[in-house]
Amino acid sequence: MKRFSGKVVFVTGAGRGIGKSVSTAFAEEEARVCLVDIEEESLSITVNELKEKGHEVRGFAADISNPEKVNEVVDQVAELFGKIDILVNNAGVLRDNILFKMSDSDWDTVMNVHLKGTFNCSRAIQKYMVKHHFGRIINISSTSALGNRGQANYSTAKAGLQGFTKTLAIELGAFGITVNAVAPGFIETDMTKATAERMGLSFGDLVKYSVSQIPVGRSGQPEDIANAVLFFAMDESSFVNGQVLYVAGGPKN
């Protein structure tokens, strides 16, 4: 029996990148994984890949910034499996620009996905966790929470997630629910490829520069973040609550 056999996991932004890796890691540990993403094509591809490997997964296309849609999907999952044990709030977007060039839409889009989306999912799912007196909520923050040029919106949202994490840890701890955050550093994903494009660099050049700044001498992979998420989700981690783990190859806080 694997570590998460029988557990029901709800992962947002699960179609690709870190979300896909997190979903895969839980599926390989025999969890029943519900993948949620607004991009139906990538979601379908990932769900089919996991099903072909014999994993028990379900895909749900949804905009997590829409509370009604979130409630609908969460209720579907709870009706299907009878519970939701683990929530991974991973969905995110980039709308990078320096402040005087940043539009209202750039700001609002990032806040709606990262903050409102995480709020919507956590609020909807916590009631099922409270009912069963067990839950793990893991929020994906970023080293950008500490400040990063051209990311006033993203940095603010990721810092907000850390405050949200610590507050929910206080509120929900008495119900057997822990809430923690993982803050990735440079991870090779489609999102960081978009960052390279924004900066006018080739992805290879961005990777090379980033590695030169990382003490362990390599860039991060989505699997590195998945491993940290699994740590927070384990039964053995029940006394770890309200923490932010920087997974960045070296000190960031």
N, C-alpha and C positions, 0 to 999 in steps of 0.2 A: 504494500500500500504506500502510495506517495504522500508527501507532506500535506497536500491540499485536496486529497481525495474527498469528494462529496461537498466541498465548499462551492458556493455560488459567488462568482466574481463579476463585477460590472466595471468595464473599462471604457472610458471615453477617449475619442481621438484614436481609435484602435485600428484604423485601416492601414496605417503605415508607420514607419519610424519607431519611436520609443513605444507608442501604444501597441503596435504590432508585436514588438519584442516582449512587452509585458504580458500581453494576451497569450503568446506562444509559451512563455515560461510557465504560466499558471496551467495552461492546457496540458503541458508535458508532465505536470505534477498532479494530473488527474482531476483538476478542478473543472467545474461546469462554467464556461466563460461566455459572458454576454458582451459582444463587441458593439460599440456605439460610435457612429461617425456620420458627419454630414455629407461626406463624399461617398456616394453609393458605389461607384465603380471600384475604388480601392478597398472598400469594406467587403464587397462581394468576393473580390479576389482573395483576400486574406481569409475570410470565412471558409471558402471552398478549399483553400490550401490546408487549413487545419482539419476540416472534415475528412479530406482525403487521407490524412494521417491517422484517422480513427478517433479524433478528439471530439468531445461533446461541446459544441459551441453553437451560439445563435448570433445572428447579426440584426442590428436595428439601425435604420437610417433615421437620424434625428438631429435637429438643431438644438443644442443644449442651452442656448440662450433663451429659448422659448419654454417658460415654465409649464404651460399646458401640455406640450409635447413630451417634456421630461416626465411629468406625472403619469402620462399615458404609458410610456415605455416602461417605467419603473413598476407600475401596477401590473403590466403584462408579465414582466419577469417574475415578480413575486407570486403571481397566480400560477405561472408555469412551474416554478421550483419550490414554492412555499416559503422562501426566505431569500435574503441577499446578505452574504457574510462580509464581502470585501468590496469596497469602492475605490477605484483608482481614477482620480480626477486629473487626466492627462491632456485633454483637448486644448489646443492652443493655436494662435495665429500670430504672424508678424505683420506690422505696418510701420516699419522703421522710417524715421526721418528726424532731422534735427528740429528743435522746438519751433522755430519760426516758420518752418515749412510744413509742420504737421497739421493736418486738417482735423476738423471735428469728427469726421468719419473715421480717420485713422485712430483717433483716441477711443471713440465709442466702440468700434469693432473689437479692439483688443480687450477693453474692459468687459464687454458683454460676454465674450467667449471665456476668458480666463476667470474673471471674478463672478459675474452673474451666473455663468454656466456651472461653476463649481458650487456656488450657493444653491442653485436649483437642484442639482443632483444630490448634494449632501442633505438638504432639507427633506427631499422626497424619500430618500433611502433610510435615513436615520430612524424613522418610525418603525421600520421592519427590524432593524438591528436592536432597537430598544425592546421590542416585543420578545425577541429571543435572547436578550441580555448578552449579546455578543456582536462585535463588529470591528472592522478595521477600515479606516479611511486614510488613504495615502494621497496627498496632493503633490503634484509635480511643479515645483518652483523653478528657480534658476539662479546661477551666480550673478545674473544680471540684476537681481534684487538688490545687490550692493552698489548698483550704478553702472551704466554703460552708455557711452556716447551714441546718440542717434536712436535711443530706445527709452525715451521718457515715459511713453505709454506702457511698454512691455516691462520695464524695470519697476514701475509703480504697481502694475498688476501682480508681478511675481513677489514683490515685497508684501503686498496686501494678502496674498495667499499664505504667507508665513504668519501674519497676525491672525488670520482666519483659522489656521491650523492650531495655534496655541489657545485661542478662545474656545474652539470646539473641544479640544482636549480637556479643558476645565469643565465645560458643560456636560459632556457625554461620558466622562470617565466613570462616573458612578453606575453607569448602565452596562459596564463591560465592554465599552467601545473605546479604542485608542485611535488617536488622530495624529499623524506625523507627516512630514514633508521630505521629499528628496529634491535637492537642488543641483541639477546637472551643470557641469562646466561645458567645455567644447565637446559636442557629440556629433559624429558624422551622420547627418540625416538630410532629407530633402530641405528641411528648414534652414540648415546651415549652408546648403548649396545656394539657397535664395539669398542668404546674407552675403555670400561671396559675390554674387551677381550684383547686388546693391552697391557693394564696395568697389565694383569694377575690377575684381580679381578673378583669376581662375580658381576653381575649388582646390586644386592641388597646391597653389600658392598659399591659400588661406590655411589649409591643413598644415603645411610646412611652418608657417609663421606661428600658428597656435601651438604646435608641438614644441617649438623652441621656448615657449613660455610655461610649459607644463613640467613640473619637477620629475614625474615618472617617465618623461620622454616619449610619450605616445598620445594620440588623440583617443577620445572616448568613443565607445560603440554603444548602440542601443541596449545591448545585453548587459553592459555595466550598470545601467540604470535599472533594468529589470531585476538584477540580483539584489539591489538595494531595496526595491519595492517588496520583493519576496521576504527579505529580512523583517521588515516592519509588519508584514502580514502574518508571520508565523505565530502559532500559539505560544511559543517560547518567548515571544517579544511582548507579552502582555503588561510588563512593567515599564516599557518604553513608550512614553506618551508626550505629545507636544514638542517633539524634537524636529530639528531641521538638519538633515544629513547632506553635506556638500560632497558630491561625487564628481571631482574635478581634477584628480591626479595630483593634488597638492592643496595646501592651505588656502582658503578663500574668505574665512570669517575670523 
